[in-house]
């Protein structure tokens, strides 16, 4: 979950590293550090616990010399707390080499015993310093960084992306990838490494995705890839589709606010090129073959966190349109439950980053058992889509805030498109239903833009409720996963108790939580398209209102049935039942953001969390 960046070239190395770390800080912000080999041949390190600003203060007080080689790191703590000593980079070979690391070395304890037996005093609690010490010992034997690096990485168990450099070999950075993301940026007389293309997108849009179990070697004028044994590997270049400005705040108070505001565009971009008068067609699925899709008799969606809630919403649509049973399973549970799967099962993974380790391992498990896998992902050339038989990209653009918003609605959109594509291919979707769904999709971006305008009302609610210690969320049908997502958003960035429930479960236990003044958001289905569920949810509202709850009802315009029982009403544009979640989630996102802001918390970088979970 850490951010890593490497650079070799003639430009301001420290500036390149810091710029990359700013763009990667969403991946970890417990500590940050840089190491450079300057023009005098010295290797120097600066690192500091806390956010990147503290490192920048240190660099201002203790500047570094001009350099042409460097590595930088922003950390999310695993082994050892967020202290100066545990911050990366870590040193080996008596301070002559530096290492940074994303992931976990699972056999570090036995390796630590080995390096300590060799007389090396370790200064931190981290697994990474053990790797640096091992690399230093091996370099002493080999006197060649690449050779020593290969000898060390094959001994490591777990997950890792490692970057290393040695003062005796300036102008070179070596890197290894094993179950953790790594990309190369290609420049003119300069080259870059990063855990994400955001690390170097302000300098180049040419990139190479490093495959699993590969070593990358960059110099200013050369990029090479080998396997762990040293055999050369071929690689393909791709162009990054978004520019550096897309990952800036653009005048917004937070990345999360900016990304909520971009949701209409994210949905529109995900739809582009996939809707036509002839129906929905996803080229990536077409490549699998219609006969293969007709054979599918079960779908399992694997995901974690917010992505799992998008999967739950998508399951309703896929079952309705394609008439295939759909299960949604948490990625980290999937392979440990010995699931019943066959060659007629389709596993759909959902991950914003495409690097979520739990989900990646679930996908690998499915592939090993001969299952067709499709990835829904927002990141070009990420590991999960490259491992999968097909990838349906969401085109939401970079999402920087830890709490996902626009990626969530784009994931739902992609899953709906998959459902419509399958329904068309399998002949289970009538022409009228397909046309109605397309019509709903075409009008959706404008309706989402209107829902985004609800911010002021939700900001006022959040201001009044700034001292609230618990909030409940209720929904039915597709509204249930939205209630779960609303609760998760509030927990993630406001640090208060929040729970989402299926409204029908109230009388089976959760109603015991209702006390005087308890805030409850209720997602009310449309009385036009879901009259039965609407009446039942209104009854739920009456039940909890009678017990003193404060009701905030999310309703469609024109719904007056809730007015006698709701304390606050948020009105949204009209939409068919399956499309309501894409609108209903927006005010819940705004509420979480505004409550967090009212409490004086960091909206984009909540405690204990990082954007991309790259360890199990």
Secondary structure, DSSP 8 states (H G I E B T S, - for coil): --EEEEEESSS-HHHHHHHHHHHHGGG--SEEEEEEEETTS-EEEEEEESSHHHHHHHHHHS----EEEEEEEEE--SSS-S-TTTSS-EEETTTTEEEEEEEEETTHHHHHHHHHHTT----SS-HHHHHHHHHHHHHHHH--HHHHHHHHHTT--EEEEEEEEEGGGTT-EEEEEESS--EEEE-SS-EEEESSGGGTTTT-SEEEE--TTEEEEEETTEEEEEETT--B----EEE-SS-GGGGS-TT-SSHHHHHHHTHHHHHHHHHTTTEETTEE--HHHHTT-HHHHHH--EEEEEE-HHHHHHHHHHHHHHHHHH---EEEEEHHHHGGGT----TTEEEEEEESSS--HHHHHHHHHHHHTT-EEEEEESSTT-HHHHHSSEEEE-------SSS-SHHHHHHHHHHHHHHHHHHHHHT-S-HHHHHHHHHHHHHHHHHHHHHHTTHHHHHHHHHHTTT--EEEEEE-THHHHHHHHHHHHHHHHH-SEEEEEEGGGGGGTGGGG--TT-EEEEE---TTT-HHHHHHHHHHHHHHHTTT-EEEEEEETT--TTTTT-SEEEEE----GGGHHHHHHHHHHHHHHHHHHHTT--SSS-TT--SS----
